[in-house]
Amino acid sequence: MSKVKIGLIGSQFGATLHIEAFERVPDAEVVAAASPTRAHVEEFTRRYHIPYAYTDHQQLLARKDIELVCISVPNYLHCTMVEQAAAAGKHIVVEKPLAMNLEEADRMIEACRKAGVLLLYAECLLFAPKYVRAKKLVDEGGIGRPYWVRQYEKHWGPHSDWFWDVDRSGGGALLDMGCHGFEFARWIFGKPKVKSVTATCGTYVHKSRTRADDCSLFTVEFEGGQIAQVEDSWAKPGGIEDCAEIFGTEGVVYCDIVLGSAMQVYSRTGFGYAVEKAETTKGWSHTIFEENWQYGYPQEMRHFLDCVRGKATPIETADDGRIVLEVMFAAYESAATGRRIDFPYRPAFPKRPIESWLQAKK
C-alpha cells in the first residue's frame, strides 16, 4: 500500500511534535512544510529531511500528491487555513483549540463538510498510553461507576510568544490547556452532555507578559451527574506536570504521564533537554524518555491516517472540538461574573469570548 503524503503548515513546536510522530508511522510520508519565515522552514525541513519547503502555504496546498495537511499555527489563523485546505480538497488535522470563537468553528466544520474532507481535532490525551489504559479500566467496570475526574497540567508557560498575546491566542492557560483536561474527563465519562460550568482564573505571575490568565480552575457538571475538575497553570516552575485522577463507586485510578516515565537526574552543569517546559537542567530534574510516545502523538497520527484511508472512525471530531470551545468560553464567563454558567450556552461576547473576563479584570 502506498504511503499517505502529508504537508505540515507551521515549523515550530507543534509541527515538530507532528513530524516526530509521523516518523514512527510506517505508512506516513511528510513531503512538504510551509512557514512564512524562510529561515525557520528551511532549518526545519533540513533537520527532518523533508523534501520541500515553502514560505507560502498556498503552494503546499496546490500540490496534488498531498492528501493530509496538519495545521500547527497560531489560533487566530486556524479558521482561514482550514477553509483554504478544505477548498484544496485536503483532509485536515488541526491543533487545539479548534478556533477563536464558535462562529469560526461552525465555518470550519461547514467548509469541510461541503468539500467532503475530514477535519480531525487533535487531542493527544485520548491516545496517551497511560490514559488509554485508564479508560479501558473504567470501561471494564474496574472502578464501578465513574463520578469524578480531576485532571491537571502545569508548567512555566508556553513555548512560543504568540500564546501570550490574547489577540492571537484567544485566551490563556485555561484555553491552552483546559481543553485537554475537559475533553479527557468527558471521554472517560462516555461524552455526556454538559449541564453547567463554574470557574475562576487569574494572572498571578506573568502580568508583564500577558493580559490572559496564567492559572485557572474550573468545574464542569454533566447531565448524568458526573463532575470534571480541571486545573491549569503557566506559573509552575520545574517542568511539566500532567496528571489525572478518576474516582468511581468501586475504586480509583491515578495517572502521572511525566513522573511515571522519567529518570531522576542530578547535574551540576546542566544538559540539553530534560522534559517539556523545564527552564533548567541544573540540579535535580526528571528526565523523560520516549516523550512523544508517552503523550500519544504517534498513536494519534496513526489513527488519523487510518481515518483518511477509511479504516477507522475518528475518535475525536471537529464537533467535539466545538463542544470543548463552548466549555472554555463558558468558563471565562463564569470567572468574569462569579456565577455558574448553565447550558445551552450563549456567549456574552460571541466574536471574542474572553472579553467578559478581560473587562472584569479592569
DAQUIGI-V456707 format. One record per helix or strand of 3 or more residues. SS is the DSSP state (~ for helix, > for strand). FROM is the first residue (numbers start at 1). TO is the last residue. If there is no record, write none. Layout:
BEGIN
{{SS FROM TO} {SS FROM TO}}
END
This chain:
BEGIN
{{> 4 9} {~ 13 22} {> 28 34} {~ 38 47} {> 52 54} {~ 57 61} {> 68 71} {~ 75 87} {> 91 95} {~ 102 115} {> 119 122} {~ 124 126} {~ 129 139} {> 146 154} {~ 161 164} {~ 166 169} {~ 173 188} {> 194 202} {> 215 222} {> 227 233} {> 241 248} {> 251 256} {~ 259 261} {> 262 267} {> 283 288} {~ 291 294} {~ 297 308} {~ 318 337} {~ 355 361}}
END
